[in-house]
Amino acid sequence: MPSYIGLCQENILGPRGICLQMRATMENGEPDEETNAQIEAAWREWGQLGNCTLDGRASWCDFEASTLEQTVRDGEGLVEMVEGAGNEYGF
């Protein structure tokens, strides 16, 4: 029988985790496909292993899974946002 944490990860995060889908529009109301694609590409790059955590040991999917597990198991998860980090994202 699957564990409760495993079921939560499977049904909340799924196989790809939570992803960004931009829907920015131009002044005329049309979708700004170029800007949306650039932002989504930068998000995916930031989410790669080595970029999204200060120690570089986790990808965005790893981080999501760990944070969800903490929240399900303990009722909360602790995350510290560090501005001015020594990576190209400054965060």
TIVEX-534636 format. One line per 2 residues: number of its first residue (from 1); for each residue x, y, z of N, C-alpha, C. Coordinates in nm, 3 decimals, padded with zeros to 5 digits. Layout:
# residues N
NUM = X Y Z X Y Z X Y Z | ... .
//
This chain:
# residues 91
1 = 00.084 -00.118 00.000 00.000 00.000 00.000 00.089 00.125 00.000 | 00.062 00.221 -00.089 00.143 00.343 -00.094 00.128 00.424 00.035 .
3 = 00.233 00.494 00.069 00.229 00.579 00.187 00.148 00.706 00.158 | 00.100 00.768 00.264 00.025 00.892 00.250 00.111 00.999 00.184 .
5 = 00.237 01.009 00.225 00.328 01.108 00.166 00.345 01.081 00.018 | 00.364 00.955 -00.018 00.378 00.918 -00.159 00.254 00.952 -00.240 .
7 = 00.137 00.925 -00.182 00.012 00.959 -00.251 -00.001 01.110 -00.271 | 00.038 01.187 -00.170 00.033 01.334 -00.183 00.128 01.381 -00.293 .
9 = 00.249 01.327 -00.294 00.344 01.369 -00.397 00.294 01.331 -00.536 | 00.238 01.213 -00.548 00.187 01.169 -00.678 00.069 01.252 -00.725 .
11 = -00.023 01.285 -00.633 -00.146 01.352 -00.673 -00.139 01.505 -00.667 | -00.047 01.561 -00.591 -00.033 01.706 -00.585 00.073 01.754 -00.683 .
13 = 00.191 01.692 -00.679 00.301 01.734 -00.766 00.298 01.664 -00.901 | 00.262 01.536 -00.900 00.264 01.461 -01.025 00.407 01.436 -01.072 .
15 = 00.422 01.383 -01.192 00.556 01.346 -01.240 00.645 01.464 -01.276 | 00.587 01.579 -01.306 00.667 01.696 -01.348 00.674 01.805 -01.244 .
17 = 00.601 01.792 -01.136 00.599 01.898 -01.035 00.514 02.015 -01.080 | 00.520 02.121 -01.003 00.445 02.242 -01.035 00.528 02.324 -01.132 .
19 = 00.469 02.358 -01.244 00.540 02.430 -01.350 00.480 02.569 -01.368 | 00.557 02.657 -01.426 00.512 02.792 -01.454 00.455 02.798 -01.595 .
21 = 00.337 02.855 -01.610 00.280 02.879 -01.741 00.241 03.026 -01.748 | 00.319 03.102 -01.821 00.296 03.246 -01.833 00.181 03.275 -01.927 .
23 = 00.110 03.383 -01.895 -00.001 03.428 -01.980 00.002 03.580 -01.994 | 00.122 03.634 -02.010 00.135 03.778 -02.029 00.076 03.816 -02.165 .
25 = 00.020 03.936 -02.169 -00.039 03.984 -02.293 00.024 04.117 -02.333 | 00.010 04.148 -02.461 00.056 04.277 -02.512 -00.054 04.380 -02.486 .
27 = -00.025 04.505 -02.514 -00.122 04.613 -02.489 -00.253 04.590 -02.562 | -00.249 04.522 -02.677 -00.372 04.499 -02.754 -00.451 04.378 -02.703 .
29 = -00.402 04.313 -02.597 -00.473 04.200 -02.538 -00.433 04.065 -02.594 | -00.354 04.064 -02.700 -00.306 03.938 -02.758 -00.198 03.878 -02.669 .
31 = -00.187 03.746 -02.666 -00.081 03.682 -02.587 00.057 03.724 -02.637 | 00.148 03.752 -02.545 00.285 03.788 -02.579 00.368 03.658 -02.577 .
33 = 00.358 03.584 -02.686 00.419 03.451 -02.693 00.570 03.454 -02.671 | 00.638 03.552 -02.727 00.785 03.560 -02.715 00.827 03.582 -02.570 .
35 = 00.763 03.679 -02.505 00.795 03.706 -02.365 00.760 03.587 -02.277 | 00.645 03.528 -02.300 00.604 03.411 -02.222 00.706 03.298 -02.236 .
37 = 00.751 03.273 -02.358 00.849 03.166 -02.382 00.982 03.197 -02.313 | 01.026 03.323 -02.316 01.152 03.360 -02.251 01.143 03.341 -02.099 .
39 = 01.033 03.383 -02.039 01.016 03.371 -01.894 01.010 03.224 -01.855 | 00.934 03.144 -01.929 00.923 03.002 -01.899 01.058 02.931 -01.915 .
41 = 01.136 02.969 -02.015 01.268 02.909 -02.035 01.361 02.944 -01.918 | 01.356 03.071 -01.873 01.439 03.112 -01.759 01.397 03.037 -01.633 .
43 = 01.267 03.018 -01.614 01.216 02.943 -01.499 01.269 02.800 -01.500 | 01.262 02.735 -01.619 01.311 02.597 -01.630 01.461 02.590 -01.601 .
45 = 01.536 02.688 -01.650 01.681 02.691 -01.626 01.710 02.710 -01.478 | 01.640 02.803 -01.414 01.658 02.824 -01.271 01.626 02.698 -01.193 .
47 = 01.527 02.620 -01.237 01.484 02.501 -01.167 01.575 02.381 -01.181 | 01.680 02.393 -01.261 01.772 02.281 -01.279 01.859 02.260 -01.155 .
49 = 01.906 02.138 -01.141 01.997 02.104 -01.032 02.114 02.203 -01.030 | 02.143 02.259 -00.913 02.253 02.352 -00.900 02.213 02.498 -00.902 .
51 = 02.090 02.528 -00.941 02.049 02.668 -00.954 01.949 02.716 -00.849 | 01.852 02.635 -00.815 01.739 02.688 -00.737 01.756 02.679 -00.586 .
53 = 01.856 02.610 -00.539 01.883 02.611 -00.394 02.022 02.667 -00.371 | 02.039 02.731 -00.258 02.165 02.798 -00.228 02.284 02.703 -00.228 .
55 = 02.264 02.579 -00.178 02.373 02.483 -00.175 02.391 02.410 -00.307 | 02.299 02.427 -00.402 02.311 02.367 -00.534 02.283 02.218 -00.538 .
57 = 02.230 02.162 -00.430 02.213 02.016 -00.424 02.074 01.969 -00.463 | 01.984 02.059 -00.498 01.847 02.018 -00.531 01.796 02.093 -00.653 .
59 = 01.716 02.025 -00.731 01.645 02.089 -00.841 01.511 02.142 -00.787 | 01.437 02.212 -00.871 01.306 02.262 -00.829 01.215 02.145 -00.792 .
61 = 01.218 02.037 -00.872 01.134 01.920 -00.841 01.174 01.858 -00.708 | 01.305 01.848 -00.681 01.352 01.796 -00.553 01.303 01.884 -00.438 .
63 = 01.315 02.015 -00.457 01.273 02.111 -00.354 01.123 02.099 -00.326 | 01.043 02.092 -00.432 00.898 02.078 -00.415 00.863 01.952 -00.338 .
65 = 00.925 01.840 -00.377 00.897 01.712 -00.311 00.935 01.717 -00.164 | 01.050 01.774 -00.134 01.097 01.783 00.004 01.006 01.872 00.088 .
67 = 00.968 01.986 00.032 00.881 02.079 00.104 00.742 02.020 00.126 | 00.689 01.952 00.025 00.559 01.887 00.040 00.567 01.777 00.147 .
69 = 00.673 01.698 00.144 00.688 01.593 00.245 00.692 01.651 00.386 | 00.768 01.759 00.405 00.774 01.825 00.537 00.636 01.872 00.580 .
71 = 00.563 01.931 00.487 00.431 01.986 00.520 00.332 01.875 00.555 | 00.334 01.767 00.479 00.242 01.655 00.506 00.279 01.587 00.638 .
73 = 00.407 01.566 00.661 00.453 01.494 00.780 00.444 01.579 00.906 | 00.489 01.705 00.897 00.503 01.789 01.016 00.399 01.899 01.030 .
75 = 00.322 01.922 00.925 00.222 02.028 00.929 00.273 02.160 00.877 | 00.402 02.168 00.846 00.460 02.290 00.791 00.597 02.257 00.734 .
77 = 00.647 02.345 00.650 00.781 02.331 00.595 00.855 02.462 00.614 | 00.981 02.455 00.642 01.060 02.575 00.665 01.144 02.605 00.540 .
79 = 01.127 02.724 00.488 01.201 02.768 00.369 01.255 02.907 00.399 | 01.383 02.927 00.373 01.442 03.059 00.391 01.479 03.116 00.255 .
81 = 01.427 03.234 00.225 01.463 03.303 00.102 01.584 03.390 00.129 | 01.689 03.371 00.050 01.813 03.445 00.069 01.834 03.533 -00.054 .
83 = 01.818 03.662 -00.036 01.841 03.755 -00.146 01.990 03.786 -00.155 | 02.036 03.812 -00.276 02.176 03.845 -00.298 02.267 03.723 -00.301 .
85 = 02.209 03.607 -00.331 02.288 03.483 -00.338 02.392 03.493 -00.449 | 02.494 03.415 -00.438 02.605 03.419 -00.533 02.579 03.341 -00.660 .
87 = 02.458 03.346 -00.714 02.433 03.285 -00.845 02.375 03.391 -00.938 | 02.358 03.357 -01.063 02.313 03.459 -01.158 02.169 03.505 -01.135 .
89 = 02.095 03.433 -01.050 01.957 03.470 -01.022 01.947 03.561 -00.900 | 02.055 03.571 -00.819 02.059 03.659 -00.704 01.959 03.622 -00.596 .
91 = 01.931 03.490 -00.587 01.822 03.448 -00.499 01.841 03.302 -00.465 .
//
